[in-house]
Amino acid sequence: MDMEKLRKAADEFMKLQRFGLAGASRKGDTAGNVIYKKLRERGYEIYPIHPSASEIEGDMAWHNIDSVPAKLEGLIIATPPEAALELVQQCHELGINHVWMHRSFGQGSVDAKAVEYGRENGIKVIPGGCPLMFNEPVDIGHKCIRWLAGVSGNLQEPVERAG
């Protein structure tokens, strides 16, 4: 894995300002909730997407990507991997060309079919890691997770259009 290539893709992703985030919970106890709150605190325009919630972390939630009232620049996926392909397909239909599939350890939200679909359709996909591992200032916990995920092989290079 080329860490420099991953850092470059992460920097490009984090320059976006308007994200959807699929995978925050009404209970507030998921990685998606942590990412949502931290990016919101840092001034990003972020829209929680949940198929059956009307509110996440005190903010209005949207049932699907195309119900968000703003043009999203990227999507962070922090759902079970089974949901990733449909979300990436929706991104393609809506012209969203940046997707980050969250994963620190284990499979996380990464789905090989969703990564390949993104590759085939011109979507820049970061298949693993966490935006908070690269969004400055990175807290000590995410620095440690970034290091551990890197040495354990859980960080992968970003995937771009085949060609």
C-alpha positions as CSV (number, residue, x, y, z in Angstrom):
1,M,0.0,0.0,0.0
2,D,1.3,3.4,-1.0
3,M,0.6,5.7,2.0
4,E,1.5,8.8,0.0
5,K,-1.2,7.9,-2.6
6,L,-3.7,7.4,0.2
7,R,-2.8,10.7,1.9
8,K,-3.2,12.5,-1.4
9,A,-6.6,11.0,-2.0
10,A,-7.6,11.7,1.7
11,D,-6.5,15.4,1.3
12,E,-8.5,15.7,-1.9
13,F,-11.5,14.2,-0.3
14,M,-11.3,16.4,2.8
15,K,-11.1,19.6,0.6
16,L,-14.7,18.9,-0.3
17,Q,-17.2,20.8,1.9
18,R,-20.5,19.1,1.5
19,F,-20.9,15.4,2.4
20,G,-23.5,12.8,3.0
21,L,-22.8,10.3,5.7
22,A,-24.6,7.0,5.6
23,G,-24.3,5.0,8.8
24,A,-24.9,7.2,11.8
25,S,-27.2,5.7,14.4
26,R,-30.1,7.1,16.3
27,K,-28.5,5.6,19.4
28,G,-25.3,7.6,18.8
29,D,-22.9,4.8,19.4
30,T,-21.4,4.1,16.0
31,A,-18.2,5.2,14.1
32,G,-20.6,7.0,11.8
33,N,-21.8,9.2,14.7
34,V,-18.3,10.0,15.7
35,I,-17.4,11.0,12.2
36,Y,-20.6,13.0,11.8
37,K,-20.1,15.0,15.0
38,K,-16.4,15.7,14.4
39,L,-16.8,16.9,10.8
40,R,-19.8,19.0,11.8
41,E,-17.8,20.6,14.6
42,R,-15.0,21.4,12.0
43,G,-17.4,23.3,9.8
44,Y,-18.2,20.8,7.1
45,E,-21.7,20.8,5.7
46,I,-22.7,17.2,6.5
47,Y,-26.0,15.4,6.0
48,P,-26.8,12.2,7.9
49,I,-28.5,9.6,5.8
50,H,-30.5,6.9,7.5
51,P,-33.4,4.9,5.9
52,S,-35.7,5.1,8.9
53,A,-34.5,8.0,11.1
54,S,-35.8,11.5,11.0
55,E,-33.1,12.9,13.3
56,I,-29.5,12.0,14.0
57,E,-27.4,13.8,16.7
58,G,-30.1,16.5,17.0
59,D,-30.1,17.3,13.2
60,M,-32.6,16.4,10.5
61,A,-31.7,13.0,8.8
62,W,-32.4,12.2,5.2
63,H,-33.8,8.8,4.2
64,N,-31.7,8.5,1.1
65,I,-29.0,10.4,-0.8
66,D,-31.3,11.9,-3.4
67,S,-33.6,13.4,-0.7
68,V,-30.8,15.6,0.6
69,P,-31.7,19.2,-0.4
70,A,-28.1,20.2,-1.4
71,K,-25.7,18.9,-4.1
72,L,-23.4,16.5,-2.3
73,E,-19.7,16.5,-3.2
74,G,-18.9,13.2,-1.5
75,L,-20.3,10.4,0.6
76,I,-18.9,8.7,3.6
77,I,-20.2,5.2,4.1
78,A,-20.1,3.8,7.6
79,T,-22.8,1.2,7.2
80,P,-22.6,-2.6,7.1
81,P,-20.8,-3.6,3.8
82,E,-24.0,-5.0,2.4
83,A,-25.3,-1.5,1.9
84,A,-22.3,-0.1,0.2
85,L,-23.0,-1.2,-3.4
86,E,-26.5,0.4,-3.5
87,L,-25.0,3.6,-2.0
88,V,-22.2,3.8,-4.6
89,Q,-24.8,3.2,-7.4
90,Q,-26.9,6.1,-6.0
91,C,-23.7,8.3,-6.0
92,H,-23.1,7.4,-9.7
93,E,-26.7,8.2,-10.6
94,L,-26.5,11.6,-8.8
95,G,-23.0,12.6,-10.1
96,I,-21.3,12.2,-6.7
97,N,-17.7,11.2,-7.6
98,H,-16.0,10.8,-4.2
99,V,-16.8,8.0,-1.8
100,W,-15.0,6.9,1.4
101,M,-15.9,3.5,2.8
102,H,-15.0,3.5,6.5
103,R,-12.9,0.8,7.9
104,S,-10.5,0.7,10.8
105,F,-10.3,-3.0,11.5
106,G,-12.1,-6.0,10.0
107,Q,-14.3,-5.5,6.9
108,G,-15.9,-2.3,8.1
109,S,-18.0,-0.8,5.3
110,V,-15.8,-2.0,2.4
111,D,-17.5,-4.1,-0.2
112,A,-15.4,-5.4,-3.1
113,K,-18.4,-5.1,-5.6
114,A,-19.0,-1.5,-4.5
115,V,-15.3,-0.6,-4.9
116,E,-15.3,-2.2,-8.4
117,Y,-18.6,-0.5,-9.4
118,G,-17.0,2.8,-8.4
119,R,-13.9,2.1,-10.4
120,E,-15.9,1.2,-13.5
121,N,-18.0,4.3,-13.2
122,G,-15.4,7.0,-12.5
123,I,-15.9,7.4,-8.8
124,K,-12.9,8.0,-6.6
125,V,-13.2,5.4,-3.8
126,I,-11.2,5.3,-0.7
127,P,-11.8,1.7,0.5
128,G,-11.0,1.8,4.2
129,G,-9.6,4.0,6.9
130,C,-11.5,6.8,8.4
131,P,-11.6,10.5,7.4
132,L,-10.7,11.4,10.9
133,M,-7.3,9.6,10.4
134,F,-6.4,12.3,7.9
135,N,-8.5,15.4,8.8
136,E,-6.2,17.8,10.7
137,P,-5.9,18.1,13.6
138,V,-5.8,14.4,13.9
139,D,-6.3,13.3,17.5
140,I,-3.9,10.8,19.1
141,G,-6.4,8.0,19.0
142,H,-6.9,8.3,15.2
143,K,-3.1,8.7,14.7
144,C,-2.6,5.4,16.5
145,I,-5.5,3.7,14.6
146,R,-4.0,5.0,11.3
147,W,-0.6,3.5,12.2
148,L,-2.1,0.1,13.3
149,A,-4.4,-0.1,10.3
150,G,-1.5,0.7,8.0
151,V,0.8,-2.0,9.4
152,S,-2.0,-4.6,9.6
153,G,-3.0,-4.1,6.0
154,N,-6.4,-2.6,6.7
155,L,-5.6,0.6,4.7
156,Q,-5.8,0.2,1.0
157,E,-4.9,2.5,-1.9
158,P,-7.7,4.6,-3.3
159,V,-9.4,3.3,-6.4
160,E,-10.0,5.4,-9.5
161,R,-11.5,4.8,-12.9
162,A,-10.1,1.9,-14.8
163,G,-8.2,3.0,-17.8
